[in-house]
Amino acid sequence: MNFKELAQQTESYIIERRRYYHRHPELSEAEYETTKAIIADLKEMGLEPVTYEGMCGCVADIVGGKPGKTVALRADIDALPICEETGLDFAATNGAMHACGHDSHISMLLGAAKMLCRVKDELKGTVRLIFQPAEETGFGAPAMIKAGVLDGVDAIYGSHIWGDFDAPYVSVESGNRMASAAMFDVTVEGVSAHGSAPNLGVDAIVAASAMIMSLQTYVSRNNNPLNPLVLTIGTIKGGSRWNVIANKVQFDGTVRTFSKDLLEGAPRAMKRILESTAAAYGAKVTFDFKWLTVPVINDNEELNAIARNAVVKLYGEEGLGHLDTMMGGEDFSFFMQKVPGVFGFIGSRNPEKGLIYTNHHEKYTVDEDVLKRGAAVYAQFAYDFLEK
């Protein structure tokens, strides 16, 4: 099956759909018009999309002409609350932006669907297309799993277009790929007093500052240095006036790791550090912690081989690229907890075209020449999995 040629024939459609979705971004859990447009695109292919009550996104099956297993292909569809500054003719103007490349994911999966529909009589099984909402919040994949999108699925493949990775390479490497991601919130309560008499109060700012510095020692002194771990404070808010001892400070942040042991160990250790520091300063502290994703780890050797061979079939060994493990999170990991899966990356960086910005940047855009490659890998992986 020559998916390289089919992808070339489908390229103009893929680019046209990417530009449409790029122009019309919608935020997580509000992808209403995006879902309607995807449904219309799928129906034009003769498919029958399914939606689920209380959530955006949709699913459609391409039923092959021969019996077999079911393989799922996933694309996420939500955008970010970023004002676009790309200067593109099809730039978004509604205050949201596909700054993470999900517009590309939608169009690549639509392109793969178009190709697979052309050869569906030869498919030995079923290809399930999953257009998932709310990846940026980490809520989309768990909600779709709960709704039953993985029922009967034997394996799943997903991919991400990436601004730090050179076009036109594809990375489907084994091992750790993306870390688990958590968010936490800390509230420190002290006692107000006049700024000239700090001895009459409990300074929440000083206590919070000590907590923030102490939390970093968890990474540098309590964690095994061979285990990647990031702890970042993202915001801090406190105080009411320049001459008043602050009675309340709130700060929040994120934790990233690949260690399954730290899924329980990190929040427990952080709570201990925060409470003991609060006690030392005579303050009170409340601590909320939530894991948003689990790690993306390509540890299924059979699927890793199918994905790698799919790229080589299409674009040769020279089509493969290396992308370092990263500490960013992806809720595709929840799909991989339920069924065997593999996750790849499509390079979109091209300095010769001025494409140097990373995902989540207000000027991020992609080298559209790579979109057909992402679509072809989707299709080739699905076809080859069903063949095996």
C-alpha positions, 0 to 999 in steps of 0.5 A, a space after each residue: 500500500 503506497 501511503 506516501 503517494 496517497 498522502 501526496 495526492 491528499 496534501 492540498 486537502 490536508 493543508 486547506 483543512 489545517 488553515 480552516 481549523 487554525 483560523 477558527 480555534 476554540 478553547 478546551 471544553 468549548 470546541 463546539 464549532 470545531 466538533 461540528 466542522 470535523 463531523 461534517 468533514 467525516 460525513 463527506 467521507 461517508 463515515 458516521 461520527 459519534 458524539 458523547 453527551 456533555 463533551 465536545 469531540 467525536 469518534 468515527 470508525 472506518 470498518 475494513 472489508 476483512 475481519 480483524 482487530 481495532 486500532 485507534 488513531 487520536 488527534 486533539 482539537 483544543 486551542 490556547 488562550 493566546 492572542 496570535 501574532 504570526 501575521 498569517 493570512 489565516 491567523 485567528 482573531 478571536 483571542 484564542 490560538 492553535 499555538 500547540 499545533 492541534 489544528 495540524 493534528 486535526 488535519 493530519 488525522 482527517 488526511 489519514 482518514 481520507 486515505 484509509 477510506 480509499 483502501 478500506 476494502 483491504 483493511 483487516 479490521 477497523 480503524 477508530 478515529 478519535 478527535 479528542 477535546 480538552 488536551 490542554 487541561 488534561 481532562 479530555 482523554 479521561 472523559 473520553 475513556 469513561 465514555 467508552 471510546 476505547 471499548 474494543 480497541 487493541 492498540 492506539 497511536 498518537 502524534 504531536 507536531 513539535 516546534 523544537 524538532 526539525 522538519 521533516 523528521 519523525 520521531 517514534 523512539 522508545 522509552 520515556 517521551 513526556 513526563 507526568 504533569 501535576 498542578 498544586 496550590 498552596 495558601 499560607 495564612 498569617 496574622 496582619 499587623 502594621 508594617 512598623 511592628 512585625 512582631 505583632 503579626 505573622 508574616 505570610 510573605 516571609 513564610 511563603 518565601 521560605 516554603 518556596 525555597 525549601 520546596 526546591 531542596 526536595 528536587 536537589 536533596 531528596 530526589 534521586 538525581 538520576 530521576 528527572 524531576 521538575 518543581 516550578 512555582 508559576 504564580 505568587 500573590 499576597 499582601 494588601 498594602 505596602 505598610 501592612 504585614 501580609 496575612 495571606 499568600 497564595 502560590 501555585 505551580 507544577 511538578 513533572 516526573 517519569 517516576 511512578 514512585 513519585 506519583 505518591 511520593 512527591 505530594 507526600 514529601 511536599 506536604 511535609 515540607 510545607 507544614 513543617 516550614 509553616 510551623 517554624 514561622 507560626 503560620 498555617 498552610 493548606 495544600 492541594 495537589 492533583 496529577 493531570 497526566 501520567 508519563 508517556 512512555 513508549 515501552 511496547 516493543 511491538 508497537 514501537 517497531 510497527 511505528 518505526 517501520 512505518 516511517 522507514 517504509 514511507 521515507 526511509 531511515 533518513 526520515 527518522 529523527 531524534 528528539 530528546 525526552 521532555 518534561 512536558 505532559 500529554 493526556 494521551 498517556 491515559 489512553 496508553 494506560 488502558 490499551 497498548 500505545 505508542 506516541 510519535 513527534 512530527 518536526 515543524 521547525 524550519 529556520 530557512 522559512 523563518 519557522 523558529 518559534 516553539 509550541 505555545 508561542 504567539 508566533 508559532 506556526 508549522 512547516 506545512 510540507 510536513 503535514 502529509 508525512 504526519 498523515 501518512 504515518 497515521 495511515 501506515 501505522 494503522 494499516 500495518 498493525 491490522 496486517 499483523 
